[in-house]
Amino acid sequence: MGFLRERLKMEKGWGEGTLKTNKHSKPERQCDNRGQLCENKLLLSTFAYPSPNRVPRQPEELGMSKNSNSDIQSPFCVLCGRTDDCPEKYGEKRTYVAYNLTVHYYCLLMSSGIWQRGEEDEGVDGFLIADIRKEVNRAAKLKCNICKKKGASIGCVAPKCKRSYHFPCGIQKECIFQFMEDFRSYCWEHKPVQKFSDKESRGTSQCTICLDLVEQLPVYTVLKSPCCKNAWFHRECLQYQALSAGIFFFRCSVCNNKDKFQKEMLRMGIHIPEKDASWELEENAYQDLLQCYQHCDIKRCLCKKGRDYNEPDSKWEIKRCQYCGSRGTHLACSAMKSWEQNWECMECTSILAKSGTYSKQKKRSLATSEKTDGTTCLLEEPSPKCPRQSPGSQRSFLQSPKIMCQNNMSPCSHREHPASNRVMMSLSPLMSNRNCSLRKKHLRKKRREVSNILKELKLQVNTKAIRLNINAENIWNSALKGFRQRNFNPTNTIEIKFTNCKNRSKTDTSAASKHHFFQLLMLHLQNSSLFEGSSAKNLSLDFQAVKENLYFEAGKMIAVSLVHGGPSPCFFSKTLFDCLVYGPENVKPALEDVADVDVARTIKMIKYANSLSSLQSAIHDCYEFLAAAGCLRPITSLCDKNMLVNDILIHHVIKRIISPLESFRQGLKTLGVLEKMQMHPDAFSSILCHKPERLSAETICDLFTIHSSSDVNKVEGADFWIGYLQDVESGESVVTLEDILLFVTGSISIPPIGFDPEPTIKFLHIRYPVGNRLLNCLELPITKTYDQFKNKMEFTIRNTLRVERE
């Protein structure tokens, strides 16, 4: 940062520099209609001009002062005539006693008839005193078109425009001053404006600097980011940020773009000083980063000298987490034999377990217990001095047995659960059988309603085909490329060609291939960085995804999947769904919506504080987080914690992701899906917030319509079919109901819109069953006995699917 310090030393006379080189390099600049430079006249009443040829720049030598207390009245600027001292608006106000001169830096910089002819240490930052005298004389002849007073030194650069004005008057009238290149000024009629397409919404969004709402309107006080589609800012917020960050750190607060963002902001009149950021200039600002974390965070620390005790090369040496480095443990507290062993804190291990990259071997500091869905539940290992707790005591960390059995495709074994859980497994279905039946009946009714709605939306789809070349091993990038190609139209019929499959060299126009594509795509979205949470997910904040507009594409893909016969996401949380349907301002999030472990812990500390002192202590511990979230509020009683918790939840779950949410909503508007969601919220909630109902023999039986020729005994064939479905459901077959559906339609689940064409069954004089996925037709053989029918079904389905998988 050495060169930045030298640059700052060059600029310290004004406290904030600017890009002045072009004004220094254009001595031929003319005043045009704003008057000629007057070299002979002198306004003696303004200031006296001494004779030295070279004037040193240092304030002490110039006799500079800032509004001395001995002055009866604050001196006025020789260019604008005002006494205001507002560095953010007019630049720093400086008084040079030796020359009886007071001037605002911006007034001097933007004046039309002056340029920097001197060196940095000459005159006033390169502006020679003689040139300032001439500019004051020239401006004295010009009347301001705004306040009607003399001394208007700034003129509009638009051709044939003769307007002149003072700098403060121009700010008041919403003129644009460009602090770059030739330092141009534009009046209120000829100023540059940002372009907005007619398709863009005109609602409100959140300014990501002050977090207040900003109207999405093409007005002077509002600026739109050139690099982010839905990022809007207050002009005042941007100007304060630019003055603080400087040219080296000023960038888009959403996507972090610098070059494109700065270019547009300079064009729209934001002054970006050529200086280091204000936080870089604070003495010892980064001193905390030089300190290593030295604290034992294990629940039962064994060290008698305390958690902060650290003795190198001993069992009481503190080992930090190899991933985050912000948690630690004594070697002895985690039963580690040497420093070379790796250690991970509980938070990092939990994150790794959810991402599927966590190794299944037993960790030194953590005990692992397998969940039935294949993930790992990580509990802190108890101290050797304490007896190990029974499995039942940790029940709060596990899912209920009923939920685990539903999530696991294979039958649950009683050996996998403790005895107490086996009792719950046997009683739970009896206690909730009636409620579960009513709930399933309600969901089926709503899903039938959604199916009719989606079929209505599908009427928009025409027969013109659009081909998407899909690589199943890189499903996201290939899908993104296809959706973004120029000729893609969601109203066209989609054809899928899997480019990495040797046995699919030709384009597969069947619904099976398309359903397989959308199924892979929905699975990728569920596990992507765009969403956060375990099962019920909310939108996350991914700055790179915001920059690349991926939230919009995700919403668009989900809408297209629903209308074109693909599966639904099924992983929306109720909070996310309500934000989409009712608007984020009408939603109250819950603690379950917080996926971040640290934030959830902070909220729990506040929520479960049982006294005013413990509440204040909890707030003190997370003061920086609350300040950054804008949730600090005076706490006078214990009941204030409820409002504070609500503020934190709204900030973290809703306000923080307001920009991704808006983009996601715009994507869901594709083919009118979001509008239908808002009209039928209960119906769409059944497919977006709930997993598909597990297939049953009754469901498959109702799905297929039986057709038979006149010489076939339809009743006997149907009896064999229904009997076979019941055997499959009860586990008396080597195939599953999903295998049967996959054999016929190419899908393991029923899409929300249903199948097109509707699945049918034909009984024919054939040797083995045939699944026609193009027509969704199952051709069944006519047999004399049920055993023959069952054997042929299992042999054909099992071997066909095995070949496909290989």
N, C-alpha and C positions, 0 to 999 in steps of 0.2 A: 504493500500500500504506500510505498515511499513516494511514487510519482504523484499519488493523489494528495499527499501532504504538501508537496511542492506546488501543485496546482492551487491548493487552498491558500497557500501563502501569497500567491499572485493575486487571488481574489479577495483577500481579507479586508481590503479597504472598504468594500461594500458589504461584506458579510455573506453575500450570495452572488456568484458570478453568472454569466450568461454567454451565449455564443455570439461573440462580437466581431469575429474576424472579417466577415463580409462587409460590415459597415466600415471597417478600417480600410478595406481594399477597394472602395468605390468612391474616389475623390471627385469623379465627374458628375455625381448625382445632382440633378437639377430640382428646382422647387416647382417648376411648371406654373400652374395658376395660383399657387399659394404665395406668390411674391418673390422678388429677386433678393439675393443676399445684399444687405446694406453694410458697407464697410466704412462709411464716413460718419454715420450718426451714432451717438452714444446716449443711452438712457442713464444719466447721472443719478437719477433718483433710485435706480435699481441697485447698482453696486459700482464701486470704484475699481478700476483695473490697474494694477501695478505693472511695472515694466520688466521684470526679469524674463529672460528668454526661456529658461528651463525651470520649471517649478517642481520641486520634489513632491512625491505623492503621499508621503507619510502624514497622517493626520496631525501629529504634533508639530511638524514643520509648517503645515498649512495653517495652523492655528484653528483647526476644526473643532467644533463642539456640538453637542446635542442639546438644543433647547436649554440653555443655561438657566439656572434658577434666578440669576440676577436680571434676566430679561423680563421686562414688564409684560410683553406680549410675545407669544411664540412667533418666530420669523416665518414668513410665507415663502413658498417656492417661486423663484423668479420666472418660471415658465407657465405654471397653472394658476399662481396667485393664491393658493390655498395653504392653510396652516396645518392641515391634517397630517398626522404621523401614523400611517398604517402600512408597515412594510409588506404585508401580504397583498395589499391592493395596489399600492403606488411605488413599491420598492422602498429601500431605506432612505430616510430623509437626512441629509447631511448639511451642516452649516460650516462654511469656511470663513472664519473671522477675519483673516488677513485680506480677503477680497470682498468682505461684506456680501457673501454669496450663500444662499440656501437653495437647494434643489432636490426634487425627488428623482431617484435613479431612473425609474421607468419613464418619467416625463422627458428626461434628457435622452434616454436611449431611443424613444420612439419619435422624437422630433424630426420633421421632414427635411430640414435644411442644414443638418449637421452630421458629421461623421467623425470617426476617431482617426485623427491624423498623427497623433503622437504615440510614443511608446507607453507601456503600462504604467511607468512611474512618472509620466508627464501629465500635467494638468489634473483633470478629474478622471482617473482611469482611462487615460488616452484621449479624452476630449480636452483640447487646448482651451485655455481661458479666453483667448481672442475669438475662437470659434463660438464659444458659448455667448460672448457679448454680441456677436453678429446675429446669432439665432434669436436672442431676446429682442433685438432691434427689429428683426424681420417679423417676428410674431406680433409685435406691438401694433402692426398695421392691419392685422387680420382679426376679424370678428368671429367669435365662436357661434356656429349655427345652432347651438343648443342653449347656452346660457346668455347669448347675445353680448358677451363682454369681450374686450380686446385681449390679445395675447394667445390666440389659438395657434399653437406651433405644429399641430399634427393635421395632415390632410389625407383624404381618401385617395388611394392609388388607382381606383377605377378610372378608365378613360372618360374624359368629358365631365367628370364629377368634380365640382368646385367646393365641396363641403370641407370646412376646417373646424377643429374643436380642440379643447383641452383634453388631456389624458383622463382625468377624473370624470369629465362630462361624457367622454366616449364610453367609459365603463358604465356609467349610469344609463346611457342610451343603448347599451348592448352592442357596441361596436366590437370588432375583432381586431386584436393586435397580435401579430405573429412574431414571436421572439426567435427568429431564425433568418438566415440568408440576408435579405435586404431590410429586414424589420419593417415589413409592410403593415399598413393600417387600412381597414375597410369600414366604411360607414354602415349605418343600420340598414340601408337599402341594398348595398352591394356586397355585404359580408358573405363568406362561404357558409354553406349549410350542409348538413349530412343528408344523404339520400336514403329514403325509406321506400320499400316496395309496398304496393297496395295490399299484398297478401299478408304482411306482418300484422300481428295483433296490436291493438291499442289499449292494452290493459295496464296493470301495474306490476312492477317487479321490485326486487330488493336491491338497493344499492349495497354492494358488497364491501364498501368502505365504512359507511355509518350504520348499515343494517336497517335503515328506515326505508319505507316504500317510496318509489319514484315512479311518476307517471311516464309511460312510454309515448312521449309526444315530441315532435320536432321543434322544440323551443330552445331558447338561448341557455336556460338554466339546467338543461338536461343534455347529456352526451351519451352516445351509444358506442360500445366497443367495436372496433373494426374487425376484431379477430374472434369474438364470441357472439353467437347469434342472438342470445337472449340476455346479454349483460348490459345494464344501463347504470349510469352514475349521475350524481349531482355534480355540476361544474365546480361548485365551491369545494366539494370533497376532493375532487381530482386535483385542484390547484393546491390545496393544503398538502396532499400526499406528495405532489411533485416537489414542492418546496422542501419537504422533509427528506424525501428519498434521493433527490438529485438525479442527474442524468445517468449515473451508473447503476441505480437501483429502481428507477421508476419504470414500472411495467404493469401489464394487466393483472389485476388482483384475482382474476378467475382462472385464466389459462397460463399466466406467466409470460406471455409474449412481450417482447421488448421493442424490436425494430418497427414492426407495423403499427403497434400501439402508440409509440412515441411520435411517429410521423403524423398520424392522424390528430393527436392531441396538440401538437405544435401548429398544425394547420387550422385548428379550431380555437387557437388563442390561449392555450395553456402554457405558462412559462415554466420551463424545466431548467433550473439553474445548473451550470456546469460546476458541480461541487460534489464532495463525498456526502453520503447519507448522514443525517444528524445523529443516528445511533452509532455510527462508526467513530464519531468525534468524542463520544463520552469517555472519560478517563476510566480505565479498568472495567469497561463495559462487558468484556468477555472473560473476566477473571474466574467466574464460576465454572467455565468450561475446562479450566485447567485442573480442577479438583477431581480426584477419583472417588467413586462411590465406595464408602467404607461402612457398611452396616449389615448386620445379619437379619434377614427377613423371615427366617424359618419360624413357624408358629411356636415351637418350644425350643428356644435357644438354650444350649447346655453350658455356655460360658459363664462362669461365676463373676467375671469382671465386666459383664455387660455386652450388649449387642454391638457397640461401637469399638470394642477392643479388637485389635489386629496385631498379631505377632507373626512376622514373616518366618517362613521355613519351620513352621510348627503346625500342630493340628488346629490352632486357633487363628490361622491365617484366613483372611476373608477372600473367597472366590466369587467373582462377579458372573452374572448370566452371560453365556457366550453369544447370545443373540441381541439383547437390549442393553446390557451393561448397567441397568438401573436397578437391579435387585442383587442381593448378595447373600452368602451363607458362610459360616465357619466350616472348615473341612470336617471337623468332628460332628457338627450338627447335622450334616447330611451323609455321615458315614463314608466320607471320601478318604481314600488311603493316600493319595498323592495329588499334587497341584496339577499334574498333567491331565487328570480326568476332567471331562467336560461336564458342565452343570447348566441346566436350564431352569428358569423360574417357572412358577405355575402358570402365569399369564401367557408366556411364550409357548409353553408346552400345550396349553389349551388351544391356542391359535393354530399350531402345527397339526394338532390332532384333527381339527375341523377341516383343514386344507388337505388332509390325507397324506401328508409327507412325514408324519411322525413315526419314528421307528417303534416297533412293538416290543422291543426288548425292555426289560425292567430298568427304570432309572434309579440312580442311587438315592436321590432325594425325594422321589415320588413313587407312590404305589399306584399301579394301574389295575383297573377292573374293567373287563370287556362289557360293552353294551351289546344288546342283541342285534342292533342294526349295523354293527361292524365298526363303529367309532369307539374311541377310548375315553372312559371317564377317569379323570386324573384327580386323585385325592392326595393331600400331603401326608407323607409317611410319619407315623407317630414316633415319639421318642422311645428309645429302647427301655427307658425306665417306666413307661406307661403301658398298661395292658392294651392290646389292640381291640378296637371296638368291633362289635358284632356287625354282620352285614346289614341287619335290619336298622341299625342306628344311622346308617348313611342313606336311608331311603329317600331323603329329600333331593339327593343328587341324581337319582335314577328316574326313568320314566315308569309309569304305572304298568303292571304286567299286561293289562288289556291293550294298551297302546303299543307295547312292544310286540305283542303277537300280531297286531294288525299291520305293523310296519315290516315285519319279517315275513318273507315269502315262504320260508320253510316252517313246518310245525314246531311249536315251542316244546322244549323238553323240560320236565320238572326238575331235572338235575341242574338246569341252568339258573334256578332261582332258589332262594332260601325258603325255609318252611313257612315263614310268615307270609311270603308272597304267594305261595301255593294256595293258601286259604283264600286270599284276596282273588286269585284267579278263578276259583270255583264259585265264589259268592257274587263277584262283580257282574257277570252276565245275567244272573237271576235278578239282581236288584235293579239293573238298568235296562232290562230287556224291552220293557214297554216304551221307555223314553227313546231308546236307540231305534226302535222300529218306527216310531212317529217321526223321528228326525230324518231317517232314510227316506221315508215316504214323502216328506216335505222337499228334500233335496231332489228326488226324482221328478217331482212335479215342476220345480223351478228349472231343472235341466231340460225338460221337454219344452218349457217356455223359451229358454235360450236357443234351443235348436231351431224353433220356428223363426225367431228373430234373425239368427244368422243366415237361415235360408232366404229370408227376405233381402238381407244385405247382399247375398251372393248373386242376386239378379243383376247387379251392376257388372259382374264379370262376363266378358264377351268371349267369343271363340278364338280370337287372335292369340297366338301362342308366343310366349317369351321363354327362351331357354336359359337356364342357370347351370353353369358348369361348377359342380360342387366336389370338393375334396373332403371326404368324410374325416380324414385325419387332421384337417385344418378347417373345421366347419365354420368358424367365426369369420375368418378372413375371406374365405371364398364366398360366403353368404353376403358379407358386407360389400364385396366387389360386385356381386350380382345385383344387389338392391340399389347400388349407386351408379350402375351403368346408365348411359344417357337414355337408352330406349326402354328402360324399365318402367312399366306402368302397372300399378296394383290391380287394375281392372282387366288385365290380360290373363289368359289361362297360363299357368306356370307349368313348365316342363323341366324335369330334373335329369341331368346327366352326371353320374358319379364318375369323375375322370380318373380316379385311382383304383377302380375295380376292373379287373381284366374280363370278368364275365358280364360286364355291362357296357360293352363297347358302343352300343347304340343307345340313343336317347330313350329313356323309359318314360312313357307318357301315362302310365298307370297311376292311380291314386295311391298305391302302396309305396312307390318310390317317393312320391311327394310327401306322404305322411311320415316316412322314415326320415326324410330331410328335416321336416319341421320338428320331429321328435328329438333329433340330435341338437337342433338349434335351441329349443326350449331348455334342454338339459344343460347346454353350455351357459345360457343366460342365468339359470338358477345358481350356478357355481361361479359366475364371473364376478369381477370387482365392482360391477355396477350396482350390486345388491349386497346387503349385509344382514346378518341374522342367521339363526339356525334353521328352523323349518318355515316359520312365517317371516318373510323378509320385507325390509324397507329399502328405499334407495340409499346408496352410500354416496359419499362425496369424493369423486375421482377427478382431479383437475385435468389430467390428460384426456379423460373421456369427455369432459366438458369442452375442452379445446377442439377435439375431433368430432364433436356433435354426436357421440355414440348413444347418448340417452334418447335422442330423437329416433335414431335408427332402431334401437331396441324396442321402443313403443310401436314403431311402424311394423317391425317384424312380427310382434305379437298380434297386432290387428290383422295383418295379412294371413297369419297362421289360422286364426279363428274363422275367417271368412272362406279361406281356400281349403278347409277340411283338415287342418292340422290340429294338434293337441293344444290345450290351454296351458298357461304357466303353472297354475295350481299352487303357487307359493307366495302369493301376495298376503301381506299382513292386513288386518282389518283397518289399521291406521293408514297404510298406503292406499288401500281401496277407497276409503272415505275421503282422503285428500284429492284423489282423482275425480270422484263423483261429486262431492259437496264443496270442494275447495279447501285449501289448507287453513284458511282463517276460521273454519267452522269445526275443526277437529281438535280433540283433546288427546294427546298421546299418553301412553302408559309406560311404566318402568320396563315392562317386557319388550318394548320397542327399542331399547338401548342395547346395541350390540357391543359397544366398547366396554371392556372390563373395568378400566379405570374410571370412566364416567359413571358407570353403574354403581361402582363402589362409593364414589363421591355422593351420588344421590341418596344411596342407602344410609350413609353416615348422617346426612341432614334429615332424612325422612324419619329415621328411628331414634333421633336424639330425644332423650327423656327429660332433659332439663335445659334451662336457658343457657347455663354455662357450657354444657356439652355441645349445644347448638352453636354457640359463638366460637367454641374451640374448633368445631368441624368447619365452620366458615373460614376461620383463620387459616386452617391447613390447606384449603383449596382456594385461597384468595385470588391468586393469579388466574386460575381457570374461570372463576366467576367474573372477574374483571374483563377478561378477553371475550366472554360470552355476553357481556352487557347485562348480567343478572344480579349485580350488587344492589341490595336494598337495605334500608335500616331495619334492624331486628330489635324489637322492643319486648316481644313476648314469644312464648313457645309456639303459639298458633301461627306465627308468621312463616314458619318453616313450610307450611303447605303451599303458600303462594310462591315461595322461593323454589320449591321442587317443581311446581308447575311451570315456572319461568325457564328453568333449566331444561325440562323436557321439551318445551315448545322450541327453544333455541336449537337443541341438539338434533331433535328428530325432524323438525319442520323447517325452521328458518335457515338452518345451515345448508339444507339441500334444496332451497327454493328454486335455484336456477336449474339444476338437473330435473327437478319435478316438472317445471314448466316445459322443458324440452321433451320430457317423456310424455306429457299430456299432448303436446303437439303431434308427436308420432302416433299416439293412439287415435287421433282424429282421422287417420287414414281409413277410407271406405266407410266413414261414419260410425265407427265402433264406439268411440267415447260418447258420442251423443246418445246412442242406444243404452250405454252403461248408465248414463245419468237419468234416462227415462225409466229403466228397469233395474234399479240397483240390487234388489233382492235376488233376481234371476241371475245376474252376472256374478254376484258374490258366490253363488253355488259352484261356479267353475273356476273362478280366479283365486278364491281363498280356501277352497277345500280340495283335497286329493280326490281323484276319481274313485267311485265305488268299486270295490273288488268284484270281479266277475263272479257270477253265480250261474248255476244251471238254469235257473228261471230267466235270468237276463239273456243268456245266449239263446234260449228257446224262443223268447219273445222277439229277439233280433232277426231271426231267419223266418222267411216265408216259404212254406213247403209247396212245391209244384211237382206233379207226377203225371205220367202219361196214362191213358185209359186202361192199359193192360197191367198196371202195377197196383198192388194192394197198398194204398196210401196209409191206411191205418196201421198195418203191421210194420211198415218202414218207419213211421213216426214213432211207434212204440220202441223200436230198437234205438232210434236216435235219442229219445228222451231218457231211456234207461242208461245209455252210454254216458250222457251228460251228468247224470246223477252219480255214476261210478267215478267219473273224473273228479267231480266236486268232493266226494268223500275220500279221495286219495287211493282208490282201488285201481288206478291206471298209471302207466308210466309217463303219460302226457298230462298237461294241464289245460285248463280252459283258455289260458292265454295262448298256448300252442295252437289250439284249434282255431282261434280267431286270427292268429298270425298266418296259419296255413291257408286260410281262405282270403283274407283281406290284405295281408302284409302289415297289419297293425296289431299291437298287443293290447290296445285299449280302444274304447269307442270314442271317437272325436266328438266335441260338443255339438257340432253341426250335424252329426250322423254320417252314415256312409252314402255315397252316390256312385253307382246305383245301390239301392237297398239290397242287403244280402238275401240270397235265396238258396233253397235246397232242391235238388232234383234226384229222384231215385231212378237209376238206369241199369240196364243189363251190362255192367262193366265189371272187370275183375277187382279193381282197386279204386278207392276214392280219388277224386281230382279236385284240386282247388284252383279255380279260375279267378285270379286277382283282378283281371281287367273288368270282369263283370260282377265281382264279389259273389260268385256262385260256387256252391259246394255240391259236386256231383257224387252221390253215394251209391255203392253197389247194392244190388238186391241179393240177399242171402237167405238161406233156409233157417238158420239158427242165429241166436244172439251172439254166441261165442264166436262164430265165423265173422260176424259184423264187427265185433270188438277187436279181434285179432288183426283184421285188415286195416281198420282205422289206426290202430297203434303202430303197426308196421310202417304204414305209408307216412303218417305224420312225423313220427320220430326220425325216420331216415331222411325225409325231405328237408326237415329243418337242420339236421346234422350236416348234410351236404352244403346247405346255404351258409352255415356258420363257418365251415372249413374253407 
